Amino acid sequence: MIIYNVTVKVDHEVHDDWLNWMQQVHIPEVMGTGKFVEHQIAKVLVDDQDGITYAIQYKCASMQDLEAYQSDHAPALQRDHAERYKDKFVAFRTLLELI
């Protein structure tokens, strides 16, 4: 099982809108690609004056599913996020393998 982890720090001023949009629009769109079998969103518990940080984890059965997502779906979905919250977030992605 592969975990595609997206860590996002979002500015306080757009936080509520961002969290709602993630839960109601973006995550359902990612899951709707059919490449992931499960997801979760977790708030990172740190005090940070610059924003609030979340880890969104998507689980897929294989690297082939992840690669298909990254080539066929991720560019448009990431572009939508970047355009909506331009200059109001920072994000990085990591891959993990469940042992």
Phi and psi in radians as a Rosetta constraint file:
Dihedral C 1 N 2 CA 2 C 2 CIRCULARHARMONIC -1.872 0.35
Dihedral N 2 CA 2 C 2 N 3 CIRCULARHARMONIC 2.362 0.35
Dihedral C 2 N 3 CA 3 C 3 CIRCULARHARMONIC -1.912 0.35
Dihedral N 3 CA 3 C 3 N 4 CIRCULARHARMONIC 2.151 0.35
Dihedral C 3 N 4 CA 4 C 4 CIRCULARHARMONIC -1.726 0.35
Dihedral N 4 CA 4 C 4 N 5 CIRCULARHARMONIC 1.852 0.35
Dihedral C 4 N 5 CA 5 C 5 CIRCULARHARMONIC -1.791 0.35
Dihedral N 5 CA 5 C 5 N 6 CIRCULARHARMONIC 2.185 0.35
Dihedral C 5 N 6 CA 6 C 6 CIRCULARHARMONIC -2.019 0.35
Dihedral N 6 CA 6 C 6 N 7 CIRCULARHARMONIC 2.024 0.35
Dihedral C 6 N 7 CA 7 C 7 CIRCULARHARMONIC -1.782 0.35
Dihedral N 7 CA 7 C 7 N 8 CIRCULARHARMONIC 2.209 0.35
Dihedral C 7 N 8 CA 8 C 8 CIRCULARHARMONIC -2.281 0.35
Dihedral N 8 CA 8 C 8 N 9 CIRCULARHARMONIC 2.239 0.35
Dihedral C 8 N 9 CA 9 C 9 CIRCULARHARMONIC -1.822 0.35
Dihedral N 9 CA 9 C 9 N 10 CIRCULARHARMONIC 2.136 0.35
Dihedral C 9 N 10 CA 10 C 10 CIRCULARHARMONIC -2.026 0.35
Dihedral N 10 CA 10 C 10 N 11 CIRCULARHARMONIC 2.439 0.35
Dihedral C 10 N 11 CA 11 C 11 CIRCULARHARMONIC -1.067 0.35
Dihedral N 11 CA 11 C 11 N 12 CIRCULARHARMONIC 2.554 0.35
Dihedral C 11 N 12 CA 12 C 12 CIRCULARHARMONIC -0.988 0.35
Dihedral N 12 CA 12 C 12 N 13 CIRCULARHARMONIC -0.667 0.35
Dihedral C 12 N 13 CA 13 C 13 CIRCULARHARMONIC -1.160 0.35
Dihedral N 13 CA 13 C 13 N 14 CIRCULARHARMONIC -0.387 0.35
Dihedral C 13 N 14 CA 14 C 14 CIRCULARHARMONIC -2.014 0.35
Dihedral N 14 CA 14 C 14 N 15 CIRCULARHARMONIC 0.071 0.35
Dihedral C 14 N 15 CA 15 C 15 CIRCULARHARMONIC -0.933 0.35
Dihedral N 15 CA 15 C 15 N 16 CIRCULARHARMONIC -0.919 0.35
Dihedral C 15 N 16 CA 16 C 16 CIRCULARHARMONIC -1.079 0.35
Dihedral N 16 CA 16 C 16 N 17 CIRCULARHARMONIC -0.763 0.35
Dihedral C 16 N 17 CA 17 C 17 CIRCULARHARMONIC -1.113 0.35
Dihedral N 17 CA 17 C 17 N 18 CIRCULARHARMONIC -0.771 0.35
Dihedral C 17 N 18 CA 18 C 18 CIRCULARHARMONIC -1.043 0.35
Dihedral N 18 CA 18 C 18 N 19 CIRCULARHARMONIC -0.857 0.35
Dihedral C 18 N 19 CA 19 C 19 CIRCULARHARMONIC -1.081 0.35
Dihedral N 19 CA 19 C 19 N 20 CIRCULARHARMONIC -0.756 0.35
Dihedral C 19 N 20 CA 20 C 20 CIRCULARHARMONIC -1.094 0.35
Dihedral N 20 CA 20 C 20 N 21 CIRCULARHARMONIC -0.801 0.35
Dihedral C 20 N 21 CA 21 C 21 CIRCULARHARMONIC -1.090 0.35
Dihedral N 21 CA 21 C 21 N 22 CIRCULARHARMONIC -0.725 0.35
Dihedral C 21 N 22 CA 22 C 22 CIRCULARHARMONIC -1.053 0.35
Dihedral N 22 CA 22 C 22 N 23 CIRCULARHARMONIC -0.828 0.35
Dihedral C 22 N 23 CA 23 C 23 CIRCULARHARMONIC -1.283 0.35
Dihedral N 23 CA 23 C 23 N 24 CIRCULARHARMONIC -0.598 0.35
Dihedral C 23 N 24 CA 24 C 24 CIRCULARHARMONIC -1.660 0.35
Dihedral N 24 CA 24 C 24 N 25 CIRCULARHARMONIC -0.451 0.35
Dihedral C 24 N 25 CA 25 C 25 CIRCULARHARMONIC -2.135 0.35
Dihedral N 25 CA 25 C 25 N 26 CIRCULARHARMONIC -1.099 0.35
Dihedral C 25 N 26 CA 26 C 26 CIRCULARHARMONIC -1.141 0.35
Dihedral N 26 CA 26 C 26 N 27 CIRCULARHARMONIC -0.924 0.35
Dihedral C 26 N 27 CA 27 C 27 CIRCULARHARMONIC -1.061 0.35
Dihedral N 27 CA 27 C 27 N 28 CIRCULARHARMONIC -0.767 0.35
Dihedral C 27 N 28 CA 28 C 28 CIRCULARHARMONIC -1.048 0.35
Dihedral N 28 CA 28 C 28 N 29 CIRCULARHARMONIC -0.600 0.35
Dihedral C 28 N 29 CA 29 C 29 CIRCULARHARMONIC -1.169 0.35
Dihedral N 29 CA 29 C 29 N 30 CIRCULARHARMONIC -0.745 0.35
Dihedral C 29 N 30 CA 30 C 30 CIRCULARHARMONIC -1.078 0.35
Dihedral N 30 CA 30 C 30 N 31 CIRCULARHARMONIC -0.826 0.35
Dihedral C 30 N 31 CA 31 C 31 CIRCULARHARMONIC -1.146 0.35
Dihedral N 31 CA 31 C 31 N 32 CIRCULARHARMONIC -0.536 0.35
Dihedral C 31 N 32 CA 32 C 32 CIRCULARHARMONIC -1.183 0.35
Dihedral N 32 CA 32 C 32 N 33 CIRCULARHARMONIC -0.212 0.35
Dihedral C 32 N 33 CA 33 C 33 CIRCULARHARMONIC -1.221 0.35
Dihedral N 33 CA 33 C 33 N 34 CIRCULARHARMONIC -0.328 0.35
Dihedral C 33 N 34 CA 34 C 34 CIRCULARHARMONIC 1.400 0.35
Dihedral N 34 CA 34 C 34 N 35 CIRCULARHARMONIC 0.096 0.35
Dihedral C 34 N 35 CA 35 C 35 CIRCULARHARMONIC -1.590 0.35
Dihedral N 35 CA 35 C 35 N 36 CIRCULARHARMONIC -0.246 0.35
Dihedral C 35 N 36 CA 36 C 36 CIRCULARHARMONIC -2.094 0.35
Dihedral N 36 CA 36 C 36 N 37 CIRCULARHARMONIC 2.595 0.35
Dihedral C 36 N 37 CA 37 C 37 CIRCULARHARMONIC -1.820 0.35
Dihedral N 37 CA 37 C 37 N 38 CIRCULARHARMONIC -0.267 0.35
Dihedral C 37 N 38 CA 38 C 38 CIRCULARHARMONIC -2.837 0.35
Dihedral N 38 CA 38 C 38 N 39 CIRCULARHARMONIC 2.735 0.35
Dihedral C 38 N 39 CA 39 C 39 CIRCULARHARMONIC -2.591 0.35
Dihedral N 39 CA 39 C 39 N 40 CIRCULARHARMONIC 2.858 0.35
Dihedral C 39 N 40 CA 40 C 40 CIRCULARHARMONIC -2.698 0.35
Dihedral N 40 CA 40 C 40 N 41 CIRCULARHARMONIC 2.692 0.35
Dihedral C 40 N 41 CA 41 C 41 CIRCULARHARMONIC -2.197 0.35
Dihedral N 41 CA 41 C 41 N 42 CIRCULARHARMONIC 2.320 0.35
Dihedral C 41 N 42 CA 42 C 42 CIRCULARHARMONIC -2.298 0.35
Dihedral N 42 CA 42 C 42 N 43 CIRCULARHARMONIC 2.442 0.35
Dihedral C 42 N 43 CA 43 C 43 CIRCULARHARMONIC -1.477 0.35
Dihedral N 43 CA 43 C 43 N 44 CIRCULARHARMONIC 2.298 0.35
Dihedral C 43 N 44 CA 44 C 44 CIRCULARHARMONIC -1.403 0.35
Dihedral N 44 CA 44 C 44 N 45 CIRCULARHARMONIC 2.215 0.35
Dihedral C 44 N 45 CA 45 C 45 CIRCULARHARMONIC -1.572 0.35
Dihedral N 45 CA 45 C 45 N 46 CIRCULARHARMONIC 1.417 0.35
Dihedral C 45 N 46 CA 46 C 46 CIRCULARHARMONIC -2.392 0.35
Dihedral N 46 CA 46 C 46 N 47 CIRCULARHARMONIC 2.604 0.35
Dihedral C 46 N 47 CA 47 C 47 CIRCULARHARMONIC -1.500 0.35
Dihedral N 47 CA 47 C 47 N 48 CIRCULARHARMONIC 2.090 0.35
Dihedral C 47 N 48 CA 48 C 48 CIRCULARHARMONIC -2.496 0.35
Dihedral N 48 CA 48 C 48 N 49 CIRCULARHARMONIC 2.103 0.35
Dihedral C 48 N 49 CA 49 C 49 CIRCULARHARMONIC -1.249 0.35
Dihedral N 49 CA 49 C 49 N 50 CIRCULARHARMONIC -0.366 0.35
Dihedral C 49 N 50 CA 50 C 50 CIRCULARHARMONIC -1.423 0.35
Dihedral N 50 CA 50 C 50 N 51 CIRCULARHARMONIC -0.347 0.35
Dihedral C 50 N 51 CA 51 C 51 CIRCULARHARMONIC 2.898 0.35
Dihedral N 51 CA 51 C 51 N 52 CIRCULARHARMONIC -3.030 0.35
Dihedral C 51 N 52 CA 52 C 52 CIRCULARHARMONIC -2.022 0.35
Dihedral N 52 CA 52 C 52 N 53 CIRCULARHARMONIC 2.355 0.35
Dihedral C 52 N 53 CA 53 C 53 CIRCULARHARMONIC -1.911 0.35
Dihedral N 53 CA 53 C 53 N 54 CIRCULARHARMONIC 2.421 0.35
Dihedral C 53 N 54 CA 54 C 54 CIRCULARHARMONIC -2.250 0.35
Dihedral N 54 CA 54 C 54 N 55 CIRCULARHARMONIC 2.638 0.35
Dihedral C 54 N 55 CA 55 C 55 CIRCULARHARMONIC -2.024 0.35
Dihedral N 55 CA 55 C 55 N 56 CIRCULARHARMONIC 2.074 0.35
Dihedral C 55 N 56 CA 56 C 56 CIRCULARHARMONIC -1.858 0.35
Dihedral N 56 CA 56 C 56 N 57 CIRCULARHARMONIC 2.141 0.35
Dihedral C 56 N 57 CA 57 C 57 CIRCULARHARMONIC -2.033 0.35
Dihedral N 57 CA 57 C 57 N 58 CIRCULARHARMONIC 2.257 0.35
Dihedral C 57 N 58 CA 58 C 58 CIRCULARHARMONIC -2.032 0.35
Dihedral N 58 CA 58 C 58 N 59 CIRCULARHARMONIC 2.263 0.35
Dihedral C 58 N 59 CA 59 C 59 CIRCULARHARMONIC -1.835 0.35
Dihedral N 59 CA 59 C 59 N 60 CIRCULARHARMONIC 2.335 0.35
Dihedral C 59 N 60 CA 60 C 60 CIRCULARHARMONIC -2.276 0.35
Dihedral N 60 CA 60 C 60 N 61 CIRCULARHARMONIC 2.782 0.35
Dihedral C 60 N 61 CA 61 C 61 CIRCULARHARMONIC -1.315 0.35
Dihedral N 61 CA 61 C 61 N 62 CIRCULARHARMONIC -0.459 0.35
Dihedral C 61 N 62 CA 62 C 62 CIRCULARHARMONIC -2.681 0.35
Dihedral N 62 CA 62 C 62 N 63 CIRCULARHARMONIC 2.851 0.35
Dihedral C 62 N 63 CA 63 C 63 CIRCULARHARMONIC -1.135 0.35
Dihedral N 63 CA 63 C 63 N 64 CIRCULARHARMONIC -0.542 0.35
Dihedral C 63 N 64 CA 64 C 64 CIRCULARHARMONIC -1.087 0.35
Dihedral N 64 CA 64 C 64 N 65 CIRCULARHARMONIC -0.715 0.35
Dihedral C 64 N 65 CA 65 C 65 CIRCULARHARMONIC -1.115 0.35
Dihedral N 65 CA 65 C 65 N 66 CIRCULARHARMONIC -0.749 0.35
Dihedral C 65 N 66 CA 66 C 66 CIRCULARHARMONIC -1.119 0.35
Dihedral N 66 CA 66 C 66 N 67 CIRCULARHARMONIC -0.784 0.35
Dihedral C 66 N 67 CA 67 C 67 CIRCULARHARMONIC -1.092 0.35
Dihedral N 67 CA 67 C 67 N 68 CIRCULARHARMONIC -0.677 0.35
Dihedral C 67 N 68 CA 68 C 68 CIRCULARHARMONIC -1.123 0.35
Dihedral N 68 CA 68 C 68 N 69 CIRCULARHARMONIC -0.738 0.35
Dihedral C 68 N 69 CA 69 C 69 CIRCULARHARMONIC -1.056 0.35
Dihedral N 69 CA 69 C 69 N 70 CIRCULARHARMONIC -0.831 0.35
Dihedral C 69 N 70 CA 70 C 70 CIRCULARHARMONIC -1.120 0.35
Dihedral N 70 CA 70 C 70 N 71 CIRCULARHARMONIC -0.621 0.35
Dihedral C 70 N 71 CA 71 C 71 CIRCULARHARMONIC -1.487 0.35
Dihedral N 71 CA 71 C 71 N 72 CIRCULARHARMONIC -0.630 0.35
Dihedral C 71 N 72 CA 72 C 72 CIRCULARHARMONIC -1.684 0.35
Dihedral N 72 CA 72 C 72 N 73 CIRCULARHARMONIC -0.420 0.35
Dihedral C 72 N 73 CA 73 C 73 CIRCULARHARMONIC -2.229 0.35
Dihedral N 73 CA 73 C 73 N 74 CIRCULARHARMONIC -0.674 0.35
Dihedral C 73 N 74 CA 74 C 74 CIRCULARHARMONIC -1.017 0.35
Dihedral N 74 CA 74 C 74 N 75 CIRCULARHARMONIC -0.747 0.35
Dihedral C 74 N 75 CA 75 C 75 CIRCULARHARMONIC -0.986 0.35
Dihedral N 75 CA 75 C 75 N 76 CIRCULARHARMONIC -0.803 0.35
Dihedral C 75 N 76 CA 76 C 76 CIRCULARHARMONIC -1.202 0.35
Dihedral N 76 CA 76 C 76 N 77 CIRCULARHARMONIC -0.733 0.35
Dihedral C 76 N 77 CA 77 C 77 CIRCULARHARMONIC -1.161 0.35
Dihedral N 77 CA 77 C 77 N 78 CIRCULARHARMONIC -0.711 0.35
Dihedral C 77 N 78 CA 78 C 78 CIRCULARHARMONIC -1.187 0.35
Dihedral N 78 CA 78 C 78 N 79 CIRCULARHARMONIC -0.642 0.35
Dihedral C 78 N 79 CA 79 C 79 CIRCULARHARMONIC -1.105 0.35
Dihedral N 79 CA 79 C 79 N 80 CIRCULARHARMONIC -0.761 0.35
Dihedral C 79 N 80 CA 80 C 80 CIRCULARHARMONIC -1.006 0.35
Dihedral N 80 CA 80 C 80 N 81 CIRCULARHARMONIC -0.777 0.35
Dihedral C 80 N 81 CA 81 C 81 CIRCULARHARMONIC -1.120 0.35
Dihedral N 81 CA 81 C 81 N 82 CIRCULARHARMONIC -0.815 0.35
Dihedral C 81 N 82 CA 82 C 82 CIRCULARHARMONIC -1.115 0.35
Dihedral N 82 CA 82 C 82 N 83 CIRCULARHARMONIC -0.694 0.35
Dihedral C 82 N 83 CA 83 C 83 CIRCULARHARMONIC -1.205 0.35
Dihedral N 83 CA 83 C 83 N 84 CIRCULARHARMONIC -0.668 0.35
Dihedral C 83 N 84 CA 84 C 84 CIRCULARHARMONIC -1.230 0.35
Dihedral N 84 CA 84 C 84 N 85 CIRCULARHARMONIC -0.647 0.35
Dihedral C 84 N 85 CA 85 C 85 CIRCULARHARMONIC -2.104 0.35
Dihedral N 85 CA 85 C 85 N 86 CIRCULARHARMONIC 0.610 0.35
Dihedral C 85 N 86 CA 86 C 86 CIRCULARHARMONIC -0.862 0.35
Dihedral N 86 CA 86 C 86 N 87 CIRCULARHARMONIC 2.250 0.35
Dihedral C 86 N 87 CA 87 C 87 CIRCULARHARMONIC 1.102 0.35
Dihedral N 87 CA 87 C 87 N 88 CIRCULARHARMONIC 0.245 0.35
Dihedral C 87 N 88 CA 88 C 88 CIRCULARHARMONIC -2.041 0.35
Dihedral N 88 CA 88 C 88 N 89 CIRCULARHARMONIC 0.171 0.35
Dihedral C 88 N 89 CA 89 C 89 CIRCULARHARMONIC -2.730 0.35
Dihedral N 89 CA 89 C 89 N 90 CIRCULARHARMONIC 2.808 0.35
Dihedral C 89 N 90 CA 90 C 90 CIRCULARHARMONIC -2.286 0.35
Dihedral N 90 CA 90 C 90 N 91 CIRCULARHARMONIC 2.563 0.35
Dihedral C 90 N 91 CA 91 C 91 CIRCULARHARMONIC -2.526 0.35
Dihedral N 91 CA 91 C 91 N 92 CIRCULARHARMONIC 2.625 0.35
Dihedral C 91 N 92 CA 92 C 92 CIRCULARHARMONIC -2.532 0.35
Dihedral N 92 CA 92 C 92 N 93 CIRCULARHARMONIC 2.723 0.35
Dihedral C 92 N 93 CA 93 C 93 CIRCULARHARMONIC -2.112 0.35
Dihedral N 93 CA 93 C 93 N 94 CIRCULARHARMONIC 2.491 0.35
Dihedral C 93 N 94 CA 94 C 94 CIRCULARHARMONIC -2.364 0.35
Dihedral N 94 CA 94 C 94 N 95 CIRCULARHARMONIC 2.681 0.35
Dihedral C 94 N 95 CA 95 C 95 CIRCULARHARMONIC -1.949 0.35
Dihedral N 95 CA 95 C 95 N 96 CIRCULARHARMONIC 2.406 0.35
Dihedral C 95 N 96 CA 96 C 96 CIRCULARHARMONIC -2.284 0.35
Dihedral N 96 CA 96 C 96 N 97 CIRCULARHARMONIC 2.641 0.35
Dihedral C 96 N 97 CA 97 C 97 CIRCULARHARMONIC -2.066 0.35
Dihedral N 97 CA 97 C 97 N 98 CIRCULARHARMONIC 2.188 0.35
Dihedral C 97 N 98 CA 98 C 98 CIRCULARHARMONIC -1.219 0.35
Dihedral N 98 CA 98 C 98 N 99 CIRCULARHARMONIC 2.330 0.35
